[in-house]
């Protein structure tokens, strides 16, 4: 018997209405395209799956990419990522569906995201 339902956060519960997507802007700011594996894999490892604060994670990302992690650049990129959470909105039917599902199931949110995203 199913007792719980697990949902991803971004793209499942929430949608981003910002164009271009903030991650695209982030990649472009560093001279990459979002789909470049040389950027995407380190970005996921340092920013999306590391549970530390964003600033040290972004510093580690810049170091891996061979980019000088100047304080101004790190703070600019942190602000870009954190401000993007303001454009994350639930899909239109999300609240209604989750309210209905929680009557019969335990709901779990599981996502590879930065913790600042949930503070905003």
PyMOL commands that set and color helices and strands:
alter all, ss='L'
color gray80, all
select helices_A, chain A and resi 22-29+37-48+54-65+71-87+94-101+116-119
alter helices_A, ss='H'
color red, helices_A
select strands_A, chain A and resi 4-7+14-16+88-90+106-109
alter strands_A, ss='S'
color yellow, strands_A
deselect
rebuild
show_as cartoon
